[in-house]
């Protein structure tokens, strides 16, 4: 009898349809709420994305493999799996979730799931946005390290390095197999994007970093396995019915009927070349939640690092983002694993470092070493892209939206910052950060995070940046909440043309509550 290895994950949901992702141990038919899909094979593993149509506002479901019901499990303590369509008023988000067994404090997503189990359905979020570092490929657990050693006996594979598709898949099993997380992902639709740890720490920091990795004999296999697994475990479920129908890779995968791992690895290798300006694909996407629109921006694989320009995303992809920012809605949510607005001193330091890294000789080498050591790779470290995003946001904020919010993680502390443009915008523009979900930083970093927000540090680094020719900022910004420390999940609650950011700690308390949007005139 076929077994359910992982899932079900409820992924893309709109007014009348949904997709549900599963992994099984053998090839089989997967049936969910009367809709059936055949699995496809990747290496020794099997997956299906079941598309459900003509749904009502609430559909309870189970999962059958062949003729056998395998989910929910017998005597399950969890509420029944359900698909809810309709209005989206509550969105949970966050980033940086190490595996449950890692000793980095309580898991805020697990605690959030446990609270939802005893809450009425009406209080559940209708969407979950995971903003990177769903797995930590460069920080494997002790159990995974031993699993890798056992798997690699009598081989020359590197010790402790996750390399192949099956090894990345093992990380997803470890982090998503937790019972509470598994239930949460089966009832709350999820949107995802990768960050560096989903592949390897500092992924695509710079052209120098890429060359250092390329010189390692195992890197080609690693990037192929990482991107192929991301496509299967995360990206595929981000796509709506129209995108799936137009996706040539998905069509090939469904039609092939045999192991598609070579096909996905070839695709992954081409996707990795985007930093050279080649556009085989991109990972940014759009999702509409009624009167709110999510634009998820790839801030890792789509970088342009070689040649004359250094950009967070290519011109072609940025034009797509700008086009999709147009339209009628109340709230624009820009999903970016990396923050746009950061502590002022750190923002100026990153722009300053970018200038230094362009210099020839020892100065450029020193700036590059600092860049990699201090993780200076956020939007301000790609100054041209930082300014272009700022101009786009200012335009949207004067074009009918009530709020424009950049949702981010990565920096291991949470905060809210509000942008103030020379000419006041009609919409409230904020940077909303929730990080980490489960990966508390060492306590020695906490005073450093606080210091990075100080006015004195901001003044010093802005002065240095000006001296080396960094352009004047197109807006000012001020921190309105934080910095907050500890593992947390954020909620964005939408109420007409107003919104509220709430930060929920792993311990269950509310750390912050910030109202967004202006009073009606």
C-alpha positions as CSV (number, residue, x, y, z in Angstrom):
1,X,0.0,0.0,0.0
2,X,1.3,3.5,-0.9
3,X,2.2,5.7,2.1
4,X,2.1,9.5,2.6
5,X,5.6,10.7,3.2
6,X,4.9,14.4,3.6
7,X,2.0,16.7,3.4
8,X,-0.7,17.4,2.5
9,X,0.3,21.1,2.0
10,X,-2.5,23.4,1.1
11,X,-0.9,25.8,-1.4
12,X,-2.6,28.2,-3.9
13,X,-6.2,29.0,-3.0
14,X,-8.5,31.5,-4.8
15,X,-12.2,32.1,-4.9
16,X,-13.1,28.7,-6.4
17,X,-10.0,26.5,-6.7
18,X,-7.0,25.2,-4.7
19,X,-3.9,23.1,-5.1
20,X,-2.7,20.5,-2.6
21,X,0.8,19.1,-2.6
22,X,1.9,15.7,-1.3
23,X,4.9,13.4,-1.3
24,X,4.4,9.6,-1.4
25,X,6.7,6.6,-1.2
26,X,5.6,5.0,-4.6
27,X,3.9,6.0,-7.8
28,X,0.2,6.2,-7.3
29,X,-3.0,8.2,-7.9
30,X,-3.7,10.9,-5.3
31,X,-7.3,11.8,-4.7
32,X,-8.4,14.8,-2.7
33,X,-12.1,16.0,-2.4
34,X,-13.0,14.1,-5.6
35,X,-10.0,15.4,-7.7
36,X,-7.2,13.0,-8.7
37,X,-3.7,13.6,-9.9
38,X,-0.9,11.1,-10.8
39,X,2.4,11.4,-9.0
40,X,5.6,12.3,-10.8
41,X,9.0,10.8,-9.9
42,X,12.1,12.7,-8.9
43,X,15.0,10.3,-8.2
44,X,13.5,7.7,-5.8
45,X,10.7,10.0,-4.6
46,X,7.2,10.7,-5.8
47,X,5.1,13.9,-5.7
48,X,1.7,15.2,-6.8
49,X,0.1,18.6,-7.0
50,X,-3.7,18.0,-6.9
51,X,-5.8,20.8,-8.4
52,X,-9.3,21.2,-7.0
53,X,-12.0,23.1,-8.9
54,X,-15.5,24.5,-8.2
55,X,-15.0,24.8,-4.5
56,X,-17.5,26.4,-2.1
57,X,-16.5,28.6,0.8
58,X,-15.6,25.6,3.0
59,X,-14.6,22.1,1.9
60,X,-13.5,19.4,4.3
61,X,-11.1,16.9,2.7
62,X,-9.1,13.7,3.1
63,X,-6.3,12.2,1.1
64,X,-6.5,8.9,-0.7
65,X,-3.6,7.1,-2.3
66,X,-5.2,4.7,-4.7
67,X,-8.3,3.5,-2.9
68,X,-6.8,3.8,0.6
69,X,-7.5,6.8,2.9
70,X,-4.2,7.9,4.5
71,X,-5.0,11.4,5.8
72,X,-6.1,12.5,8.4
73,X,-4.4,9.7,10.3
74,X,-6.5,7.5,12.5
75,X,-7.3,9.0,16.0
76,X,-5.9,12.3,14.9
77,X,-6.0,14.9,17.6
78,X,-6.1,17.7,15.1
79,X,-9.1,19.6,13.6
80,X,-10.3,18.2,10.3
81,X,-8.4,19.3,7.2
82,X,-10.4,22.0,5.5
83,X,-10.1,24.3,2.5
84,X,-11.5,27.8,3.0
85,X,-12.1,30.2,0.1
86,X,-13.3,33.7,0.1
87,X,-12.2,36.9,1.8
88,X,-8.6,37.1,3.2
89,X,-8.4,39.3,6.3
90,X,-5.6,37.7,8.3
91,X,-2.2,36.8,6.9
92,X,0.6,35.2,9.0
93,X,4.2,35.6,8.0
94,X,7.8,35.2,9.1
95,X,11.2,33.7,8.2
96,X,14.2,31.8,9.4
97,X,12.9,28.5,10.9
98,X,15.6,26.0,11.8
99,X,14.6,22.4,12.3
100,X,12.5,21.6,15.4
101,X,15.3,19.7,17.1
102,X,17.8,22.6,16.9
103,X,18.5,24.2,20.3
104,X,17.5,27.7,19.3
105,X,14.6,28.4,21.6
106,X,10.9,27.6,21.2
107,X,9.5,27.2,17.7
108,X,7.1,30.1,17.2
109,X,5.3,28.4,14.2
110,X,4.8,25.3,16.2
111,X,3.4,27.3,19.2
112,X,1.2,29.3,16.7
113,X,-0.2,26.0,15.3
114,X,-1.0,24.8,18.8
115,X,-2.9,28.0,19.6
116,X,-4.9,27.7,16.4
117,X,-5.9,24.1,17.1
118,X,-8.1,25.3,20.0
119,X,-9.3,28.5,18.3
120,X,-12.4,28.8,16.2
121,X,-11.8,28.5,12.4
122,X,-12.9,32.2,12.1
123,X,-9.7,33.2,13.9
124,X,-7.3,31.1,11.7
125,X,-5.3,33.1,9.1
126,X,-6.4,32.7,5.5
127,X,-2.8,32.8,4.3
128,X,0.7,32.1,5.5
129,X,3.7,33.7,3.9
130,X,7.1,32.0,4.5
131,X,9.8,34.5,3.6
132,X,12.9,32.3,3.3
133,X,15.1,29.9,5.2
134,X,12.5,27.2,5.3
135,X,15.4,24.8,5.8
136,X,19.0,25.4,6.9
137,X,21.1,23.4,4.4
138,X,24.4,24.8,5.9
139,X,23.4,24.1,9.5
140,X,22.3,20.5,9.5
141,X,21.1,18.9,12.8
142,X,23.3,16.3,14.5
143,X,20.9,13.6,13.3
144,X,21.2,14.8,9.7
145,X,25.0,14.9,9.9
146,X,25.0,11.3,11.0
147,X,22.5,10.4,8.3
148,X,24.8,12.0,5.7
149,X,27.8,10.1,7.1
150,X,25.9,6.8,6.9
151,X,24.7,7.6,3.4
152,X,28.2,8.5,2.2
153,X,30.4,5.7,3.5
154,X,33.1,4.8,1.0
155,X,32.6,7.9,-1.0
156,X,34.5,11.2,-1.4
157,X,31.5,13.3,-0.7
158,X,32.2,16.4,1.5
159,X,31.5,15.9,5.2
160,X,28.6,17.9,6.5
161,X,27.7,19.4,3.2
162,X,24.2,18.9,1.8
163,X,24.6,18.3,-1.9
164,X,22.1,16.2,-3.7
165,X,18.3,16.4,-4.3
166,X,17.5,13.5,-1.9
167,X,19.6,15.2,0.8
168,X,17.8,18.5,0.5
169,X,14.5,16.5,0.6
170,X,15.6,15.1,3.9
171,X,15.8,18.6,5.3
172,X,12.2,19.3,4.3
173,X,11.1,16.0,5.8
174,X,12.8,17.0,9.1
175,X,11.4,20.6,9.3
176,X,7.9,20.0,7.8
177,X,7.3,16.5,9.4
178,X,6.6,18.0,12.8
179,X,3.0,17.0,13.5
180,X,1.7,20.5,14.5
181,X,3.5,22.1,11.5
182,X,2.1,19.4,9.2
183,X,-1.4,20.1,10.3
184,X,-1.0,23.9,10.0
185,X,0.3,23.6,6.4
186,X,-2.7,21.4,5.6
187,X,-5.3,24.0,6.5
188,X,-3.6,27.4,5.9
189,X,-2.6,28.2,2.3
190,X,1.1,29.0,2.0
191,X,3.2,31.2,-0.2
192,X,7.0,30.7,-0.1
193,X,10.3,32.1,-1.3
194,X,13.8,31.0,-0.7
195,X,16.7,32.8,1.0
196,X,20.3,31.9,1.3
197,X,20.1,29.1,3.9
198,X,17.6,27.2,1.7
199,X,20.7,26.7,-0.5
200,X,23.8,27.8,1.4
201,X,24.8,30.7,3.7
202,X,25.6,33.9,1.7
203,X,24.2,32.4,-1.5
204,X,24.9,34.9,-4.4
205,X,26.4,37.6,-2.1
206,X,28.7,38.7,-4.9
207,X,30.5,37.6,-8.1
208,X,33.6,36.8,-5.9
209,X,31.5,34.5,-3.7
210,X,30.1,32.7,-6.7
211,X,33.6,32.1,-8.1
212,X,34.8,30.8,-4.7
213,X,31.9,28.3,-4.7
214,X,32.3,27.3,-8.3
215,X,35.9,26.3,-7.6
216,X,34.7,23.7,-5.1
217,X,34.3,20.3,-6.8
218,X,30.9,19.6,-5.2
219,X,29.3,22.9,-5.8
220,X,27.7,22.1,-9.2
221,X,25.9,19.1,-7.7
222,X,24.9,21.2,-4.7
223,X,23.3,24.1,-6.7
224,X,21.5,21.6,-9.0
225,X,20.1,19.7,-6.0
226,X,19.1,22.9,-4.1
227,X,17.2,24.6,-6.9
228,X,15.6,21.3,-8.1
229,X,14.3,20.6,-4.6
230,X,13.1,24.2,-4.2
231,X,11.1,23.9,-7.4
232,X,9.5,20.7,-6.1
233,X,9.0,21.5,-2.4
234,X,8.3,25.3,-2.5
235,X,7.9,26.9,-5.9
236,X,5.4,24.6,-7.6
237,X,2.7,25.3,-5.0
238,X,3.2,29.1,-5.4
239,X,1.7,29.0,-8.9
240,X,-2.0,29.5,-9.6
241,X,-4.0,27.7,-12.2
242,X,-3.1,30.0,-15.0
243,X,0.6,30.0,-14.2
244,X,0.6,26.2,-14.0
245,X,-1.2,25.9,-17.4
246,X,1.5,28.1,-19.0
247,X,4.5,26.6,-17.2
248,X,6.5,24.6,-19.8
249,X,8.6,22.7,-17.2
250,X,5.5,21.6,-15.3
251,X,4.0,20.3,-18.5
252,X,7.2,18.3,-19.3
253,X,7.3,16.9,-15.8
254,X,3.6,15.7,-16.0
255,X,4.1,14.3,-19.5
256,X,7.4,12.5,-19.0
257,X,6.2,9.4,-17.1
258,X,9.7,8.5,-15.9
259,X,12.2,9.9,-13.5
260,X,12.4,13.7,-14.1
261,X,15.4,14.4,-11.8
262,X,17.8,14.9,-14.8
263,X,15.3,17.3,-16.3
264,X,15.0,19.3,-13.1
265,X,18.8,19.4,-12.6
266,X,19.3,20.7,-16.1
267,X,16.7,23.3,-15.4
268,X,18.3,24.2,-12.1
269,X,21.7,24.7,-13.8
270,X,20.2,27.1,-16.3
271,X,18.3,29.0,-13.5
272,X,21.6,29.4,-11.6
273,X,23.0,31.3,-14.6
274,X,20.6,34.2,-14.1
275,X,23.3,36.1,-12.2
276,X,25.0,36.5,-15.6
277,X,21.9,38.1,-17.1
278,X,20.5,35.0,-18.7
279,X,16.8,34.6,-18.1
280,X,15.6,31.0,-18.3
281,X,13.1,31.6,-15.5
282,X,12.4,33.7,-12.5
283,X,11.0,33.0,-9.1
284,X,9.1,36.2,-8.4
285,X,5.3,35.8,-8.5
286,X,2.0,37.6,-7.8
287,X,-0.9,36.4,-5.7
288,X,-4.1,38.4,-5.1
289,X,-6.0,38.1,-1.8
290,X,-9.2,40.0,-2.6
291,X,-8.4,43.7,-2.1
292,X,-4.8,42.9,-1.1
293,X,-2.0,42.0,-3.6
294,X,1.2,40.1,-2.8
295,X,4.2,40.6,-5.1
296,X,6.8,38.1,-4.0
297,X,10.3,39.2,-5.1
298,X,13.2,36.8,-5.6
299,X,16.1,38.5,-3.9
300,X,18.6,35.6,-4.3
301,X,18.6,33.7,-7.6
302,X,17.7,36.6,-9.8
303,X,20.6,38.8,-8.8
304,X,22.8,40.3,-11.5
305,X,26.4,40.0,-10.2
306,X,28.6,39.9,-13.3
307,X,29.3,42.6,-15.9
308,X,28.8,46.4,-15.5
309,X,25.7,46.3,-13.4
310,X,25.1,44.9,-9.9
311,X,21.3,44.5,-9.3
312,X,19.0,42.7,-6.9
313,X,16.9,41.5,-9.9
314,X,17.4,42.0,-13.7
315,X,15.8,44.9,-15.6
316,X,13.4,42.5,-17.2
317,X,12.2,41.1,-13.9
318,X,12.0,44.5,-12.3
319,X,9.8,45.6,-15.2
320,X,7.5,42.7,-14.5
321,X,7.4,43.7,-10.8
322,X,6.5,47.3,-11.7
323,X,3.8,46.2,-14.1
324,X,2.2,44.0,-11.5
325,X,2.3,46.7,-9.0
326,X,-0.2,48.6,-11.1
327,X,-3.9,48.0,-10.5
328,X,-6.8,48.6,-8.1
329,X,-6.4,47.3,-4.6
330,X,-6.3,48.6,-1.0
331,X,-3.1,46.9,0.2
332,X,0.1,46.1,-1.6
333,X,2.3,43.5,0.1
334,X,5.9,43.2,-1.3
335,X,7.3,39.9,-0.1
336,X,11.1,40.2,0.1
337,X,13.2,37.8,2.2
338,X,15.6,40.7,2.7
339,X,14.5,44.0,4.2
340,X,14.3,47.2,2.1
341,X,14.4,49.6,5.1
342,X,17.0,48.6,7.7
343,X,18.6,50.1,10.7
344,X,20.0,53.4,9.3
345,X,23.6,52.8,10.1
346,X,23.6,49.3,8.6
347,X,21.8,50.6,5.5
348,X,24.4,53.3,4.9
349,X,27.2,50.9,5.7
350,X,26.0,48.5,3.1
351,X,25.9,51.2,0.4
352,X,29.3,52.4,1.5
353,X,30.7,48.8,1.3
354,X,29.3,48.3,-2.3
355,X,31.3,51.3,-3.4
356,X,34.4,50.0,-1.7
357,X,34.1,46.5,-3.2
358,X,34.3,48.0,-6.7
359,X,37.7,49.4,-6.1
360,X,40.8,47.7,-7.5
361,X,43.6,46.2,-5.4
362,X,43.7,45.8,-1.6
363,X,40.8,48.1,-0.9
364,X,38.4,46.1,-3.1
365,X,39.6,42.8,-1.6
366,X,39.2,44.2,2.0
367,X,35.7,45.5,1.2
368,X,34.7,42.1,-0.2
369,X,36.0,40.3,2.9
370,X,33.9,42.6,5.1
371,X,30.9,42.1,2.8
372,X,31.0,38.4,3.2
373,X,31.9,38.4,6.9
374,X,29.1,40.9,7.9
375,X,26.4,39.7,5.4
376,X,26.2,43.0,3.6
377,X,23.9,41.8,0.9
378,X,20.5,43.5,1.5
379,X,18.7,46.0,-0.7
380,X,21.0,48.9,0.3
381,X,24.0,46.8,-0.9
382,X,22.4,46.9,-4.4
383,X,22.0,50.7,-4.4
384,X,20.6,51.0,-7.9
385,X,17.9,48.4,-7.1
386,X,17.2,50.0,-3.7
387,X,16.5,53.3,-5.3
388,X,14.4,51.8,-8.1
389,X,12.3,49.9,-5.5
390,X,11.9,53.2,-3.6
391,X,10.6,55.0,-6.6
392,X,8.2,52.3,-7.5
393,X,6.8,52.2,-3.9
394,X,6.4,56.0,-3.9
395,X,4.4,55.8,-7.2
396,X,2.1,53.1,-5.9
397,X,1.6,55.0,-2.6
398,X,0.1,57.9,-4.6
399,X,-2.0,55.7,-6.9
400,X,-4.9,54.5,-4.8
401,X,-3.5,52.0,-2.3
402,X,-4.1,52.6,1.4
403,X,-1.0,50.8,2.6
404,X,2.2,49.6,1.0
405,X,4.0,47.1,3.2
406,X,7.3,45.3,2.5
407,X,7.3,42.0,4.4
408,X,10.7,40.7,5.2
409,X,12.8,38.5,7.6
410,X,16.4,37.4,7.6
411,X,17.9,39.9,10.2
412,X,17.0,37.9,13.4
413,X,15.2,40.8,15.0
414,X,11.7,42.2,14.3
415,X,10.6,45.8,13.8
416,X,8.4,48.2,12.0
417,X,9.8,51.2,10.1
418,X,7.7,53.8,8.3
419,X,9.0,55.7,5.2
420,X,8.5,59.4,4.8
421,X,8.9,60.9,1.3
422,X,9.7,64.5,0.5
423,X,6.1,64.9,-0.7
424,X,3.8,63.0,1.7
425,X,2.2,60.0,0.1
426,X,-1.5,59.1,0.2
427,X,-0.7,55.6,1.5
428,X,1.2,54.5,4.6
429,X,4.5,52.9,3.5
430,X,6.0,50.5,6.0
431,X,8.7,47.9,6.3
432,X,7.4,45.0,8.4
433,X,10.0,42.5,9.6
434,X,9.4,39.2,11.5
435,X,12.6,37.2,12.1
436,X,13.3,34.6,13.3
437,X,10.5,32.1,13.6
438,X,12.9,29.6,15.1
439,X,16.5,30.6,15.3
440,X,17.3,32.9,18.1
441,X,20.6,34.8,17.6
442,X,23.3,34.6,20.3
443,X,22.7,37.2,23.0
444,X,25.9,39.0,22.2
445,X,24.3,40.3,19.0
446,X,21.4,42.0,20.8
447,X,23.2,45.1,21.8
448,X,24.7,45.3,18.3
449,X,21.2,45.3,16.8
450,X,20.1,48.0,19.2
451,X,23.1,50.1,18.5
452,X,22.5,49.8,14.7
453,X,19.4,51.9,15.2
454,X,21.1,54.7,17.0
455,X,21.2,58.3,15.6
456,X,24.9,58.7,16.2
457,X,25.8,55.6,14.3
458,X,23.4,56.6,11.4
459,X,25.0,60.1,11.3
460,X,28.5,58.6,11.1
461,X,27.8,56.1,8.3
462,X,25.7,58.5,6.3
463,X,28.6,61.0,6.4
464,X,31.1,58.3,5.2
465,X,28.7,57.2,2.5
466,X,28.3,60.7,1.2
467,X,32.1,61.1,1.1
468,X,32.5,58.2,-1.3
469,X,29.6,59.3,-3.6
470,X,26.6,57.2,-2.3
471,X,23.5,59.1,-3.5
472,X,21.2,60.9,-1.1
473,X,18.4,58.8,0.1
474,X,15.1,59.3,-1.8
475,X,13.1,59.2,1.5
476,X,13.6,59.2,5.2
477,X,12.4,56.4,7.5
478,X,11.8,56.0,11.2
479,X,11.4,53.0,13.4
480,X,7.9,52.8,14.9
481,X,8.2,49.5,16.8
482,X,11.2,47.4,18.0
483,X,13.7,46.1,17.8
484,X,12.0,43.0,19.1
485,X,14.0,39.9,19.9
486,X,13.0,36.2,20.2
487,X,11.3,33.7,18.0
488,X,8.0,35.1,16.7
489,X,5.3,34.9,14.1
490,X,3.7,38.1,12.7
491,X,0.0,38.6,11.8
492,X,-1.2,41.3,9.3
493,X,-4.9,41.9,9.8
494,X,-6.8,43.7,7.1
495,X,-9.9,45.8,7.9
496,X,-11.1,47.7,4.8
497,X,-8.4,50.3,4.1
498,X,-6.7,49.9,7.4
499,X,-4.3,47.1,8.6
500,X,-2.6,46.1,11.8
501,X,0.7,44.4,12.3
502,X,0.9,42.1,15.3
503,X,4.0,40.3,16.5
504,X,3.3,37.1,18.5
505,X,6.1,35.6,20.5
506,X,6.7,31.8,20.8
507,X,5.7,32.1,24.4
508,X,2.2,33.2,23.3
509,X,2.3,36.9,24.2
510,X,1.8,39.9,21.8
511,X,5.1,41.7,21.5
512,X,3.9,44.5,19.2
513,X,0.8,45.9,17.7
514,X,1.0,48.7,15.0
515,X,-1.9,50.2,13.1
516,X,-1.2,50.9,9.5
517,X,-3.2,53.2,7.1
518,X,-4.4,56.8,7.4
519,X,-7.7,58.0,8.7
520,X,-10.3,58.6,5.9
521,X,-10.3,62.3,4.8
